[in-house]
Amino acid sequence: MLDELGASKPTDWVRDTMMQIINTRYNDRRLTIFTTNYLDSRRAEKEETLEDRTGVRLRSRIFEMCKTVHLEGEDYRKKFDAQL
């Protein structure tokens, strides 16, 4: 599982390493679950997409090997902070 993909903008080394790991898993037909808060298209002009954060090659491979499931709901971190 690769959680919060795109949470930080990766360096070239990180991007290359992730591409190698993901390609290996893809070629070995291994299950990989990705999570991200980034969409594939912009809703606002300044909003970044997953492609902006990970690069074209990595985004393309992820979309080729995955089924996209959109989940919407409350941000539990904000809800938890409000209760403290």
GIHUKA-V31706 format. One record per pair of residues at least 24 apart in sequence whose C-alpha atoms are under 8 Angstrom apart, sorted by sequence separation. I is the first residue (numbers start at 0). J is the second residue. D is the distance in Angstrom with one decimal. If there is no record, write none. Layout:
# GIHUKA-V31706
i:j:d
I:J:D
I:J:D
This chain:
# GIHUKA-V31706
i:j:d
4:33:6.8
6:35:7.5
1:31:7.6
2:32:8.0
3:33:7.5
4:34:6.0
5:35:6.6
6:36:7.8
0:31:5.7
1:32:6.2
2:33:5.8
3:34:5.1
4:35:4.9
5:36:7.9
0:32:4.6
1:33:4.9
2:34:4.8
3:35:4.4
4:36:7.8
5:37:7.2
0:33:5.8
1:34:6.5
2:35:6.7
3:36:6.7
0:34:8.0
22:60:7.8
14:53:7.0
18:57:6.1
21:60:8.0
25:64:6.9
14:54:8.0
21:61:8.0
9:52:7.4
14:57:7.7
5:49:6.3
8:52:5.3
9:53:6.9
4:49:7.9
7:52:7.3
8:53:6.9
6:52:7.9
5:52:5.1
5:53:5.9
4:53:7.9
